[in-house]
Amino acid sequence: MEMLTKAWIDMKLRIEAMRDDEDGLSTVEYIIILILIAVVAIALWQRFGQAVTSRITEGTDAINGMGGS
């Protein structure tokens, strides 16, 4: 019975230590922020991606046209 009580106390102490540990919490917060940034970036690229690609192509064509005779 004493061994069972000791195991119970040990388990309770480990659970309390895990509950008080905040290192994992900051990792989860960083992951959530990273996911939000990725979602915003994807949304912006879908909204403006074609316009950006078009402008880059126009610029490239203009630069290539400058070198010709």
C-alpha positions, 0 to 999 in steps of 0.5 A: 500500500505504501508503494502505491501511495508513493507512486500516487504522490510522485505522479501528482508532483509530475502533473503539477510540474507539467502544469506549471511549465510554460516553455511549451506554451510559448512554442505553441504561441509561436506556431500559431503566429507562424500559421497566421502569417502563412495564411495571410501570405497565401491570401495576399499572394492569391489576391495580388500574385498575378499583378506582381507576376505581370509587373515583373514580366513587364520590367524584365521585358523592358530591361531586355529591350534596352540591350537590343540594337 
